[in-house]
Each structure stands twice: as C-alpha cells, then as structure tokens.
C-alpha cells in the first residue's frame, strides 16, 4: 500500500487540515460527556505530528514498511486519534509519538475506528496502543 506523507499533501488538503481538526473537536465537545465515562483513560488534546508505519504484508520481511507523518488531534495512555486523507486498509500499525525534542517512542497499535469526513475528503482514525516497541 502506497501512502503519502504530510509534505506531499495538495494545497486543498493542507487547507482542510485545520477545518477537519476543528470540526472533530467540536463533535467531541458535544459528545464528550457521554463517552468520557466509558473511557479507561482521560483523553488530552494533542495537535501535533505523529508517525505511522505500516509493516509490509510479507511476514518474512519485517524490514519492509511504509512510514509517514500524519496530524494527531488527541491522545491518552491507551491510544490516539489522527487524520489522513485516505482510508488505511490495515488494522495493525506502528505509531511513533514525539516525547522529548527529536526523540520518538513507538507503539504497536491497532486501528479500532475509521470515520470518513466526506465534506473534507479526510478520514479520522482511532488507534489503541497494544504495547511499547522496545529495541
């Protein structure tokens, strides 16, 4: 699966990013009270760049993967939400979260929710962290 990085977004896609994030934040404000009781961990706003890596489909070649930068909008101890202009047809991914300066912590993760924002031609993804990647 070929993915595009933030630097490859079209002018239209770059203009849509803030609108998409703002729209999703407004929806969360309206529904947040209902869902906050059901969440295991408190969700924090986090508008920043995170890395998404899709390991290759050939299990024998774990070195083959596609890694891109995407915009995140919220994070908790158990996962995060990010947006991307296309659907992702994988459930298991790696997510890199910046922690201190240029240091990135990687998590084995599972996409648990995909929602299309049709009017903006973006998708929102909900990701559950499965465990920290240790090297």
HELIX and SHEET records of a PDB file:
HELIX    1   1 UNK A    6  UNK A    8  5                                   3    
HELIX    2   2 UNK A   11  UNK A   36  1                                  26    
HELIX    3   3 UNK A  118  UNK A  120  5                                   3    
SHEET    1   A 7 UNK A  44  UNK A  55  0                                        
SHEET    2   A 7 UNK A  65  UNK A  76 -1                                        
SHEET    3   A 7 UNK A  79  UNK A  84 -1                                        
SHEET    4   A 7 UNK A 122  UNK A 132 -1                                        
SHEET    5   A 7 UNK A 103  UNK A 117 -1                                        
SHEET    6   A 7 UNK A  92  UNK A 100 -1                                        
SHEET    7   A 7 UNK A  44  UNK A  55 -1                                        
END                                                                             
